[in-house]
Structure formats: structure tokens, C-alpha cells
Amino acid sequence: MNSGRDRIRTAARLVVKVGSSSLTTPQGTIDVDRVDALVDVLAARRGSGTQIVLVSSGAIAAGLGPLGLSARPRDLATQQAAASVGQGVLVARYTSSFARYGLRVGQVLLTADDMMRRSHHVNAQRTLSRLLELGIVPVVNENDTVATDEIRFGDNDRLAALVAHLIRADALVLLSDVDALYDGDPRRPGARRLGDVRGPEDLIGVELGKGGAVGTGGMVTKVQAARIATGAGVPVVLTAAAHAAQALAGNDIGTYFHPDGRHPGTRLLWLAHATTGRGRLHLDPGAVEAVVGRRKSLLPAGVTAVEGEFAAGDPVDLCGPLGRVVARGLVNFDAGEIPGLLGRSTRELAASLGPEYERELIHRDDIVILESHA
């Protein structure tokens, strides 16, 4: 047995993500047999003492049938309405299915906006940890009923990777309707399964397909999620929901993404992957070198322009002279205040505007580097 996959078999804390297409019929209703089959596998693993967090898509898809919709709606308001109806259907199904094994579930709905601020993601971490301590199986989903296009995770693959880091999971299993990552469309003759991915070089030339009619993800989002998780030291297995038992047993099934051993701080991981910039600050070459090269705080003197509407505490993207985003940080001032600060030293600002302006635009502890060069 592969020593890397052994980490899946022996994991004491697992995050398992399942996609919409693996849970629903083409008509958008919950497939009871599929849900029960998945729960059979998870309950067996739970019975051996493993703590499991289930990140489950399917709320919008489950709401299509009750609302009389034949396909996933494109407009946000109808998606949110479908999620509102479908989330109850989905959790009720999980509650009933896990109850067959004497297990209780707890619903946890998250938005990307919840994760942008330290106090919010700390609360999410505490809630999930306490549920696990109490023997509950948390069922996590994006809160589609209130999320907006600007502040969405966009898919539950990325959410699952972030949750895996948040709860310090030992492994992440991504279940889909495709049995592995292939170097091309698996429906084409000659497509080769990638059994192991050790780094970006293994993905050179790989064609990544997009999601189907029911879900939002696809191989692109799954590979992105795997990069997030493995970058945080969490191994990942990607396979079909039908192969869940073999994957959790550590068998040579699907695609295994090897962790790279790094363990970045939770806040920086959230900042890099669970947020989007509400605006942009354009930096001169000296500021780029200070922030990216020497990991310094961003001072007003190094900023040449500001874009967007944002408030103090919001994430903003930091751009080099050519406009490429090189970092992201939590800004200390509202967008309207910054133009009057540009190009001036903090000492000068304190003398003319008051001592509260003798501080950085973004502290170095609140900056995550996204690119090594401008």
C-alpha cells in the first residue's frame, strides 16, 4: 500500500466533500440511495473512531424539484431561493440517513465573508471543533441563501480545502462523478489517469474540464482545492463517490495529491484563498520590493493610486507598476481616506492630521504574498 495513501487510511480527522451530481437525480431531486450509500461508508469510518466533517453540495440542486425548475437557475436570486428550499431537504435526508447508525448531524453554513475577518473564522473553528468533540457529524455547505457573487467561495471544493486546514484535518477526500484526474477528457480514448500529483510540474499539459449542469465545480476547482490543502500540509484524494470506501481505505484509487509539508498560518491561508480584494492599491517599485521582497508593512508613501470602494478591515489587492496583483492585505483605512495620504510619510501625516495617522496602510502580519515579482 502506498505510504502516502496510508495517511488517508489512518487519518483521525477527515474532511469529505461530495458534489451535487453525486447526490441528486438529473431532475434535481435528492437520490436517497446515493445519499444512503455515502452515509454507509462514512458511518463505518466514524464507527472506527475517526472524526468526520462532511462538506456537501446539493442544496440548490435539491431545491430545483420542489420549485418546479428543470435546470439550475442562472440568476442569483433564484439560486438563493432554491438553496433556501433545498438546504432543508438536504439536511433532513442526512439526518435520517445517519440516524440509522445512531449518529447525529449538525448543519454549518458558511460564507466567504464570514471567513474574511479573524473573529468570524475563529468562531467557525470553535464551532466545528466542539461539534466533533460532542460526537456530531458536521454537515458544511456554503450559505447560498445570503452569499453574493462578490463574496462567494464559488464552489465547495475550495471551501472543503479551507475547512480541512481550519480544523487541522489529517486528510481531505474530494468525491465527484469522475473517478480520478486524467491528462485529458476521460471520455476520449487514450486518456491517462494521474495516480499521483506531487507538484505543479505533474499538471503541465493536463486539460481541466469545467462543471456540469447541476454543480458549479469541475476539475479546475478540484485541482485548486487540492493545491490549497496540500499547501497547508493536508493530503488529498480525488475520486468518484462510488469509490468512497476504497479511497478511505487507502487503496490505489483516484488521484492522490501529496502534501508539500508547509503549514501556513490560518489567517494567511484564509486571506489568500477565502477572500477577494474589495479594491486595489497600486504600489511603486520600492513598495513592491519592501512588501514582497522584504515582507515589510505597506506605508502610504509607496502607494501611487487607489481603486474601488472599501472600508477599514476589508481585503484589498496590492498591485505592482504593471498592474499585476502581487499581494493581498487587510487595509487600515477607508477608501475615501487614502487619496489624501498617498506619497506622504507617516511622520508627516501624524504632524498634519493627528497621531492616529502615524501607522501603516496595511501591517505586514495582515499581508499575504500572491506573486514573487511585480
ABEGO torsion letter per residue (X at the ends): XBAAAAAAAABABBBBBBBAAAABBAAGBBBAAAAAAAAAAAAAAAAAGBBBBBBBBGAAAAAAAAAGBABBBABAAAAAAAAAAAAAAAAAAAAAAAAAAGBBBBBBBBBAAAAABAAAAAAAAAAAAAAAAAGBBBBBBBBAAABBAAABAGBAAAAAAAAAAAAGBABBBBBBABABBBABBAABBGBBBBABBAEAAAABGBBBBBBBAABABEAAAAAAAAAAAAAAGBBBBBBBAAAAAAAAAGBBBEBBBBBAGBBBBAAAAAAAAABBBABBBBBBAAAAAAAAAAGBBBBAAABABBBEBBBBGBBBBBBBAAGBBABBBBBABBAAAAAAABGBBAAAAAAAAEAAABBBABBAAABBBABABX
